[in-house]
């Protein structure tokens, strides 16, 4: 890819991404966040209990919560046991003679939740995904990663879709080709930008890495839809965050695109 063409592709992609961030959350992201807010945030102890009983669990909730979401627990499914507090309310009299209720925990009890894989019914809103066929570029990207002395591995047990640990990139197995490519570029951007000891916020790091992935994926013709701007907004990234890191994003994007030419 000629240098002038690469520069133009980068400029066009960043202009498009800036506009998407300026427009705010997409309808898909709003639906996704609304649904995810229904799911309970478990304590560390309960997270461990869920992991021990069903290691592959992704979204867990009680019988009635699944019902609210238009899903039902399949017949014969065994619940995942967690610990819930026994809460009761007692009346408290305040100085101004107005009474109010105060909640107190009197103990704990075992309750059961179910993973989404144990349920059936309406589909949950999904986070937007990059689509397309990057086959022509996969080998070149893998070779570029190796040429920079970065190990690339795949894992069946990785909780996140990808991980950058300074000299090593780990990708979750089973992703679609487009997602696999996008995640690799995202983690490669972390490798180039965020293992230098420089103190940066999580928002800036994720904005930079996802913007690089967007530019590269857009430039090779993948369908990026709202996946990248949605991801950045999940990490509180905004148009201003992107603009503040624009040169860093351009530099790394250009470096990767040059390797894919």
C-alpha positions in Angstrom: 0.0 0.0 0.0 1.5 3.3 -1.1 2.2 5.8 1.6 -0.1 8.5 0.2 -3.0 6.0 -0.1 -2.4 4.7 3.4 -2.5 8.3 4.8 -5.7 9.1 3.0 -7.4 5.8 4.3 -6.3 6.7 7.8 -7.6 10.2 7.6 -11.0 9.0 6.2 -11.4 6.3 8.8 -10.6 8.7 11.7 -13.0 11.3 10.4 -15.7 8.6 10.3 -14.9 7.4 13.8 -14.9 10.9 15.2 -18.3 11.5 13.7 -19.6 8.3 15.2 -18.4 9.3 18.7 -19.9 12.7 18.3 -23.3 11.2 17.5 -23.2 9.3 20.8 -24.4 5.8 21.5 -25.9 3.7 18.8 -29.4 2.1 19.2 -27.7 -1.3 19.4 -25.4 -0.2 22.2 -28.4 1.4 24.1 -30.3 -1.9 23.9 -27.3 -3.9 24.9 -26.6 -1.7 28.0 -30.2 -1.7 29.0 -30.3 -5.5 29.0 -26.9 -5.9 30.7 -28.0 -3.5 33.5 -30.7 -6.1 34.5 -28.0 -8.7 35.3 -26.9 -8.8 39.0 -23.3 -7.8 39.8 -22.1 -10.7 42.0 -19.6 -10.6 44.8 -16.2 -12.1 44.4 -17.3 -15.1 46.5 -20.3 -15.8 44.3 -18.3 -15.3 41.1 -16.0 -18.1 42.4 -19.0 -20.3 43.2 -20.4 -19.8 39.7 -17.0 -20.5 38.2 -16.5 -23.7 40.2 -20.0 -25.1 39.3 -20.2 -23.9 35.7 -16.8 -22.7 34.3 -18.2 -21.7 30.9 -21.0 -19.5 32.4 -21.4 -16.1 30.7 -24.6 -14.5 31.8 -26.3 -15.8 35.0 -29.5 -14.7 36.7 -32.4 -16.0 38.7 -35.5 -17.8 37.3 -37.7 -14.7 37.4 -35.2 -12.3 35.9 -34.8 -14.6 32.9 -38.6 -14.5 32.6 -38.6 -10.7 32.5 -36.1 -11.0 29.6 -38.5 -13.3 27.7 -36.5 -16.4 28.4 -37.3 -19.5 30.4 -35.2 -22.1 32.2 -35.1 -25.4 30.3 -36.8 -28.4 31.9 -34.4 -30.5 33.9 -31.6 -27.8 34.3 -29.8 -27.8 37.6 -29.4 -24.4 39.2 -26.1 -22.9 40.1 -25.9 -22.3 43.9 -24.8 -18.9 45.2 -25.1 -17.2 48.6 -27.7 -14.4 49.1 -28.2 -12.2 52.2 -31.4 -12.4 54.3 -32.5 -8.8 54.4 -35.3 -7.5 56.7 -36.6 -4.0 57.3 -37.1 -2.5 60.7 -38.7 0.8 61.6 -36.4 3.5 62.7 -37.8 6.7 64.4 -35.9 9.9 63.6 -35.6 13.1 65.5 -38.3 14.9 63.6 -40.8 12.1 64.5 -40.9 10.9 60.9 -40.4 7.1 60.8 -38.4 5.4 58.1 -37.4 1.8 57.3 -33.9 0.6 57.6 -32.6 -2.6 56.0 -30.5 -5.0 57.9 -28.8 -8.3 57.1 -29.8 -11.1 59.5 -27.9 -13.9 57.8 -27.4 -15.7 54.4 -29.2 -18.4 52.4 -28.4 -20.5 49.3 -30.3 -19.5 46.2 -30.0 -20.7 42.6 -29.2 -18.9 39.4 -29.0 -20.2 35.8 -26.6 -19.5 33.0 -28.0 -18.3 29.6 -27.0 -21.7 28.1 -29.6 -23.2 30.5 -32.4 -21.1 29.1 -34.3 -20.7 25.9 -36.5 -17.9 24.4 -36.0 -14.4 23.1 -32.5 -13.5 21.9 -30.6 -11.0 24.0 -29.4 -7.8 22.3 -25.8 -8.4 21.1 -22.9 -6.0 21.0 -22.2 -5.0 17.4 -19.5 -7.1 15.7 -17.1 -6.5 12.9 -17.8 -8.6 9.8 -16.1 -9.6 6.6 -13.3 -11.8 5.3 -9.7 -10.7 6.2 -8.2 -14.0 5.0 -5.8 -12.3 2.6 -4.3 -10.3 5.4 -4.3 -12.8 8.3 -0.9 -14.4 7.4 0.7 -11.0 6.9 -0.6 -9.7 10.2 0.7 -12.9 12.0 4.1 -12.5 10.3 4.3 -8.9 11.4 3.5 -9.8 15.0 6.2 -12.4 14.9 8.7 -10.0 13.2 8.2 -7.7 16.2 9.2 -10.5 18.6 5.7 -10.8 20.0 4.3 -14.3 20.7 0.8 -15.0 19.5 -1.2 -17.7 21.3 -4.8 -18.9 21.4 -6.7 -19.9 24.5 -10.0 -21.7 25.2 -10.3 -20.4 28.7 -9.5 -16.7 28.1 -12.3 -14.6 29.7 -11.7 -11.5 27.5 -11.5 -11.8 23.7 -7.9 -10.8 23.8 -5.0 -9.9 26.0 -1.7 -8.0 25.6 0.9 -8.7 28.2 4.0 -7.1 26.9 5.7 -9.3 24.3 2.7 -11.7 24.2 -0.7 -11.6 22.6 -3.4 -14.1 23.6 -6.6 -14.4 21.6 -9.7 -16.3 22.6 -10.3 -19.4 20.4 -13.4 -19.7 18.3 -13.8 -16.0 17.1 -15.0 -15.4 13.6 -12.1 -14.5 11.2 -13.1 -10.8 11.2 -13.3 -10.7 15.0 -10.0 -12.6 15.3 -8.3 -10.1 13.0 -9.8 -7.1 14.7 -8.8 -8.3 18.2 -5.3 -9.1 17.1 -4.8 -5.5 15.7 -6.3 -4.1 18.9 -3.9 -6.1 21.1 -1.0 -5.3 18.8 -1.8 -1.6 19.3 -1.5 -2.1 23.0 1.8 -3.8 22.5 3.2 -0.8 20.5 1.6 1.9 22.7 1.0 0.8 26.2 3.9 -1.2 27.7 6.4 1.7 27.9 5.7 2.7 31.5 3.9 5.8 30.5 0.9 6.5 32.8 -2.3 6.6 30.8 -5.9 6.2 31.8 -7.8 3.0 30.9 -10.1 5.2 28.7 -7.2 6.5 26.7 -5.6 3.1 26.3 -8.7 1.4 25.1 -9.7 4.4 22.8 -6.2 4.3 21.2 -6.2 0.5 20.7 -9.7 0.3 19.3 -9.2 3.3 17.0 -6.1 1.6 15.5 -8.2 -1.5 15.0 -11.0 0.5 13.4 -8.6 2.3 11.0 -6.9 -1.0 9.9 -10.2 -3.0 9.6 -11.9 -0.1 7.7 -8.9 0.3 5.4 -8.8 -3.4 4.3 -12.6 -3.4 3.6 -14.1 -5.1 6.7 -17.7 -4.1 7.7 -17.0 -2.1 10.9 -20.6 -1.0 11.5 -20.9 0.5 15.1 -18.7 -2.1 16.8 -15.6 0.2 17.3 -17.3 3.4 18.4 -19.6 1.3 20.7 -16.5 -0.3 22.3 -14.8 3.0 22.8 -17.9 4.5 24.5 -18.1 1.5 26.8 -14.8 2.7 28.2 -16.1 6.3 28.4 -14.1 7.4 25.4 -15.3 10.5 23.5 -14.5 12.6 20.5 -12.0 14.6 22.6 -10.3 11.4 23.8 -9.8 10.4 20.2 -8.5 13.8 19.1 -6.0 14.0 22.0 -4.4 10.7 20.8 -4.8 11.3 17.1 -1.1 11.3 16.2 -0.3 8.2 18.2 -3.2 6.4 16.5 -2.0 7.5 13.0 1.5 6.4 13.6 0.6 2.9 14.7 -2.1 2.5 12.1 0.3 3.5 9.4 2.9 1.0 10.7 0.5 -1.9 10.6 -1.0 -1.0 7.2 2.4 -0.8 5.7 3.1 -4.3 6.9 -0.2 -5.5 5.2 0.7 -4.0 1.8 
